[in-house]
Amino acid sequence: MDLSALDLTIYPLWYTPFWHLPIVIGSACFFIVCLIAIGIWYYVRRKKRTMLPPWQVALQHLTTLESSMHTDNPQEFYVALTKILKEYLAVRYAARMDDKTDAELIAFVQTITESASAQILDVLERLPEFKFAYGQPLHEQMHADLYKSMQFVQQTIPANPQSVR
């Protein structure tokens, strides 16, 4: 068959798919540039946030607890104190503490150094009385327990804090 005999003027010479159109190519390039810019922005923003060591976080939470301490609800105070201590111990010693009971928490603290655990054990042994038996501690007792908790956190700071991150 002779192609020169065909009238090719009625057929388009080529077909341009929609993804070859300049508007689609430009939009795709713009989208890719936006994704890269968002990725860079997120990376820089995340890098600026510095992680505080667990002892600083625990001390901040204990200070906040001290400023918001109410004598009318000691049960709430001791529940918050237990939560802060469990979070600190979980991060500091890489132990799972969220599902531990108070007795298991005491057993874990006893495995830590004797000098640091001696004062906090007194607080931990009284926790169930105030959390569940609705015991009424004195305001001074609550402050003393908070102070002992702060001392415990300060005493368990490692000798070389930069190596623990």
C-alpha positions in Angstrom: 0.0 0.0 0.0 1.3 3.4 -1.0 1.1 5.9 1.8 1.6 8.9 -0.5 -1.8 8.2 -1.9 -3.5 8.7 1.4 -4.8 12.1 2.4 -3.1 12.6 5.7 -4.5 16.2 6.2 -7.5 14.8 7.9 -5.5 13.1 10.6 -3.5 14.9 13.3 0.2 14.3 13.1 0.5 13.4 16.8 -1.5 13.2 19.9 -0.4 15.2 23.1 -1.4 13.4 26.3 -2.6 15.6 29.0 0.4 15.0 31.2 2.6 16.6 28.6 0.7 19.8 28.7 2.7 22.8 30.1 0.1 23.5 32.8 0.3 20.0 34.1 4.1 19.9 34.1 4.3 23.3 35.8 1.8 22.3 38.4 3.7 19.0 39.1 7.0 20.9 39.5 5.3 23.5 41.8 3.9 20.7 43.9 7.2 18.9 44.2 9.0 22.2 45.2 6.3 22.8 47.8 6.8 19.3 49.3 10.5 19.8 49.5 10.1 23.2 51.2 7.7 21.8 53.7 10.1 18.9 54.4 13.0 21.3 55.0 10.8 23.6 57.2 9.7 20.6 59.3 13.2 19.3 59.6 14.6 22.7 60.8 11.7 23.2 63.2 12.1 19.8 64.7 15.8 20.2 65.0 15.4 23.4 66.9 13.4 21.7 69.7 15.8 20.4 72.2 14.9 17.5 74.3 15.2 18.1 78.0 16.8 15.4 80.2 14.3 13.4 82.2 15.4 14.9 85.5 14.8 18.4 84.3 11.3 17.5 83.1 10.5 15.7 86.4 11.8 18.7 88.4 9.7 21.1 86.3 6.6 18.9 86.8 7.3 18.7 90.6 7.7 22.5 90.7 4.4 22.9 88.8 2.8 20.5 91.2 4.1 22.5 94.2 2.6 25.7 92.8 -0.7 24.1 92.2 -0.9 22.1 95.4 -4.2 22.2 97.2 -4.7 21.0 100.7 -8.4 20.2 100.1 -7.7 17.3 97.8 -4.6 15.3 98.9 -5.7 12.3 96.9 -5.2 14.3 93.6 -1.9 15.5 94.8 -0.5 12.0 95.5 -1.9 10.6 92.3 -0.1 13.4 90.4 3.1 12.8 92.4 3.0 9.1 91.6 2.5 9.8 87.9 5.5 12.2 87.8 7.7 9.7 89.6 6.7 6.8 87.3 7.3 8.9 84.2 10.7 10.0 85.5 11.7 6.4 86.4 10.5 5.1 83.1 12.6 7.5 81.0 15.6 7.7 83.3 16.0 3.9 83.8 14.4 2.8 80.5 11.9 0.7 82.5 8.2 0.2 81.8 6.4 1.8 84.7 3.0 2.8 83.4 1.4 -0.6 84.4 3.2 -1.0 87.7 1.4 -1.0 91.0 2.6 0.9 94.0 4.2 -2.3 95.5 6.0 -3.0 92.2 7.1 0.7 92.1 8.6 0.3 95.6 10.4 -2.9 94.6 11.8 -1.2 91.5 13.1 1.8 93.6 14.7 -0.6 96.0 16.9 -1.9 93.2 18.3 1.7 92.7 21.2 2.9 94.8 20.5 2.8 98.5 21.2 6.4 99.3 18.8 7.7 96.8 16.0 5.2 97.4 16.0 5.4 101.2 14.2 8.7 101.4 11.7 8.1 98.6 10.7 4.7 100.0 9.1 6.5 102.9 7.0 8.5 100.5 6.1 5.5 98.3 5.0 3.3 101.2 2.5 6.0 102.3 1.1 6.5 98.8 -1.7 3.9 98.9 -3.0 5.3 102.2 -3.5 8.7 100.7 -4.5 7.6 97.3 -7.0 4.9 98.1 -7.8 4.9 101.8 -8.6 8.6 101.8 -6.1 9.4 104.5 -5.8 13.1 105.3 -2.1 14.1 105.4 -1.1 17.4 106.9 -0.1 20.2 104.5 3.4 20.0 105.9 3.5 16.3 105.2 2.6 16.9 101.6 5.3 19.5 101.3 7.8 17.1 102.9 6.9 14.4 100.4 7.2 16.7 97.5 10.6 17.9 98.8 11.8 14.3 99.2 10.6 13.5 95.7 12.7 16.5 94.4 15.7 15.3 96.3 15.3 11.8 94.9 15.3 13.2 91.4 18.3 15.3 92.1 20.2 12.5 93.6 19.6 10.1 90.7 21.0 12.5 88.1 23.9 10.6 86.5 27.5 11.7 87.1 27.9 12.5 83.4 24.5 13.9 82.3 25.7 14.6 78.7 26.2 10.9 78.0 22.6 10.1 78.9 20.3 11.3 76.1 
